[in-house]
């Protein structure tokens, strides 16, 4: 098995797993992955998942890997809010939510954080097309903000919520307040409902 043949098979996938490798070539020598990783020919994203260094500088694929290496999950929280331009800060870590347990992965591509939520509230996201026809699961702006309020209960006063510095123009022109109100009912969480009301006060919604 030579690397050129291997790369021609898996490069277009962007992210591939050892299961895919063995499905293609049952006799594949796993030591090849360790050797090619040490030479910088491939990058290990987490145990059992790899990519090629050519994808390292493409932010679309940095997001796509978040979906692939821990499933089910979707990008939410600070990463999604930054994606929509709702928060001013650039986000270094890729933040997602998952019905699995909370996890953290760091690799040459970046840092990936997964916050755990109940399976019943794994909703409010859809597929967004990115480079090369690949799609990623991304929370809607409304769900990303609601996930944030749910998972970070320390935002529990009008002042603290105003310190999030959410974009006023977006909130008043594009944000769907009624959708957020419908979403919060599904959580059946009185404390969360209260934080949402304080959010509306903080930003005059």
C-alpha positions as CSV (number, residue, x, y, z in Angstrom):
1,X,0.0,0.0,0.0
2,X,1.6,3.3,-1.1
3,X,0.5,6.7,0.1
4,X,-0.3,8.1,-3.4
5,X,-2.8,5.3,-3.9
6,X,-4.3,5.9,-0.5
7,X,-4.6,9.6,-0.9
8,X,-6.3,9.3,-4.3
9,X,-8.9,7.2,-2.6
10,X,-9.6,9.3,0.4
11,X,-8.6,12.9,-0.3
12,X,-12.0,14.0,-1.6
13,X,-13.7,12.9,1.6
14,X,-11.8,15.5,3.5
15,X,-12.3,13.6,6.8
16,X,-12.0,9.8,6.8
17,X,-12.3,7.1,9.5
18,X,-10.4,3.9,10.1
19,X,-13.7,2.1,9.5
20,X,-13.8,3.5,6.0
21,X,-10.2,2.5,5.4
22,X,-10.8,-1.1,6.4
23,X,-14.0,-1.3,4.4
24,X,-12.0,-0.3,1.3
25,X,-9.0,-2.5,2.1
26,X,-9.6,-5.1,4.9
27,X,-5.9,-6.0,5.0
28,X,-4.7,-2.4,5.5
29,X,-1.8,-2.1,7.9
30,X,-2.8,0.3,10.7
31,X,0.9,1.2,11.2
32,X,0.7,3.1,7.9
33,X,-1.5,5.7,9.6
34,X,1.0,6.3,12.4
35,X,3.9,6.5,10.0
36,X,2.1,8.9,7.6
37,X,0.9,11.0,10.6
38,X,4.5,11.3,11.9
39,X,5.6,12.4,8.4
40,X,2.9,15.1,8.2
41,X,1.2,13.4,5.3
42,X,-2.1,13.1,7.2
43,X,-3.5,14.8,10.4
44,X,-5.1,12.9,13.2
45,X,-8.3,14.7,14.3
46,X,-9.1,12.3,17.1
47,X,-8.9,8.5,17.6
48,X,-10.0,6.9,14.4
49,X,-10.4,10.1,12.3
50,X,-8.0,11.8,10.0
51,X,-7.7,14.4,7.3
52,X,-5.0,15.8,5.0
53,X,-2.9,18.9,5.6
54,X,-4.3,20.6,2.5
55,X,-7.6,21.2,4.4
56,X,-5.9,22.8,7.4
57,X,-6.4,26.4,6.3
58,X,-9.9,26.1,5.0
59,X,-12.3,27.3,7.7
60,X,-15.3,25.7,6.1
61,X,-13.6,22.3,6.6
62,X,-12.6,23.2,10.1
63,X,-16.3,23.5,10.8
64,X,-17.1,20.3,8.8
65,X,-14.7,18.3,10.9
66,X,-16.7,19.3,14.1
67,X,-19.7,17.5,12.7
68,X,-17.7,14.4,11.6
69,X,-15.6,13.5,14.6
70,X,-18.3,13.4,17.2
71,X,-21.9,12.5,16.3
72,X,-24.7,13.3,16.7
73,X,-23.7,17.0,17.0
74,X,-24.3,20.4,15.5
75,X,-22.4,23.6,15.6
76,X,-24.0,26.1,18.0
77,X,-23.2,28.5,20.9
78,X,-20.4,31.0,20.3
79,X,-19.3,29.4,17.0
80,X,-22.7,29.7,15.4
81,X,-23.3,33.2,16.8
82,X,-20.0,34.3,15.3
83,X,-20.8,32.6,12.0
84,X,-24.0,34.8,11.8
85,X,-22.2,37.9,13.0
86,X,-24.3,38.2,16.1
87,X,-21.3,38.4,18.5
88,X,-18.3,40.6,17.7
89,X,-15.5,38.3,18.8
90,X,-13.7,35.9,16.5
91,X,-14.1,32.4,18.0
92,X,-11.0,30.3,18.1
93,X,-12.6,27.1,19.5
94,X,-15.3,25.3,17.6
95,X,-18.3,24.9,19.9
96,X,-21.0,22.3,19.3
97,X,-23.7,20.6,21.2
98,X,-24.4,16.9,21.3
99,X,-26.8,14.4,23.0
100,X,-23.6,12.5,24.0
101,X,-21.4,13.4,27.0
102,X,-19.4,16.6,27.0
103,X,-16.1,16.2,25.2
104,X,-13.0,18.2,24.1
105,X,-10.6,17.4,21.3
106,X,-7.5,19.4,20.3
107,X,-5.5,18.7,17.1
108,X,-3.5,20.5,14.5
109,X,-6.7,21.9,12.9
110,X,-8.1,23.4,16.1
111,X,-9.9,22.9,19.4
112,X,-13.4,21.3,19.4
113,X,-15.7,21.6,22.4
114,X,-19.0,19.6,22.6
115,X,-21.5,20.5,25.3
116,X,-24.1,17.9,26.3
117,X,-27.8,18.6,26.1
118,X,-30.8,16.3,26.4
119,X,-31.8,14.4,23.3
120,X,-35.3,16.0,23.4
121,X,-33.8,19.5,22.7
122,X,-31.5,18.4,19.8
123,X,-33.4,20.5,17.3
124,X,-33.3,23.9,15.6
125,X,-30.4,23.2,13.2
126,X,-30.2,22.5,9.5
127,X,-27.7,21.7,6.8
128,X,-25.7,24.6,5.3
129,X,-23.7,24.1,2.1
130,X,-20.1,25.0,2.2
131,X,-17.0,24.4,0.0
132,X,-17.1,21.6,-2.6
133,X,-20.8,20.8,-2.0
134,X,-20.2,19.5,1.5
135,X,-22.8,20.5,4.1
136,X,-22.6,21.1,7.9
137,X,-25.1,20.9,10.6
138,X,-25.4,24.4,12.1
139,X,-27.9,25.8,14.6
140,X,-30.2,28.5,13.6
141,X,-29.4,31.9,15.2
142,X,-32.3,31.5,17.5
143,X,-31.3,28.0,18.7
144,X,-27.7,28.9,19.0
145,X,-28.6,31.8,21.4
146,X,-31.1,29.6,23.3
147,X,-28.4,26.8,23.7
148,X,-26.1,29.4,25.1
149,X,-28.6,30.6,27.7
150,X,-29.4,27.0,28.6
151,X,-25.8,25.8,28.9
152,X,-24.4,29.0,30.5
153,X,-26.9,29.8,33.3
154,X,-24.5,32.4,34.7
155,X,-26.1,34.8,32.2
156,X,-29.0,35.5,34.6
157,X,-29.3,39.3,34.9
158,X,-30.1,42.0,32.4
159,X,-26.7,43.4,32.8
160,X,-24.9,40.2,32.3
161,X,-26.9,39.5,29.1
162,X,-26.2,43.0,27.8
163,X,-22.5,42.2,28.3
164,X,-22.7,39.5,25.6
165,X,-22.7,42.5,23.2
166,X,-25.1,40.9,20.7
167,X,-25.5,42.8,17.5
168,X,-28.4,45.2,17.8
169,X,-29.0,45.5,14.1
170,X,-29.2,41.7,13.6
171,X,-31.5,41.3,16.6
172,X,-34.0,43.9,15.5
173,X,-33.9,43.2,11.7
174,X,-33.2,39.5,11.2
175,X,-33.6,37.7,14.5
176,X,-36.9,35.7,14.8
177,X,-38.1,36.5,18.3
178,X,-41.3,34.4,17.9
179,X,-39.3,31.4,16.9
180,X,-37.1,31.7,20.0
181,X,-40.3,31.9,22.1
182,X,-41.6,28.7,20.5
183,X,-38.3,27.0,21.0
184,X,-38.0,27.8,24.7
185,X,-41.3,26.1,25.4
186,X,-39.9,22.8,24.2
187,X,-37.2,23.0,26.9
188,X,-39.9,23.1,29.7
189,X,-37.4,25.0,31.9
190,X,-38.8,28.0,33.9
191,X,-35.3,29.4,34.7
192,X,-34.5,29.4,30.9
193,X,-37.8,31.1,30.1
194,X,-36.9,33.8,32.7
195,X,-33.4,34.4,31.1
196,X,-35.0,34.7,27.7
197,X,-37.4,37.4,29.0
198,X,-34.4,39.2,30.5
199,X,-32.6,39.0,27.1
200,X,-35.6,40.7,25.5
201,X,-35.3,43.5,28.1
202,X,-31.6,43.8,27.7
203,X,-31.8,44.4,23.9
204,X,-35.2,46.0,23.7
205,X,-36.9,43.2,21.8
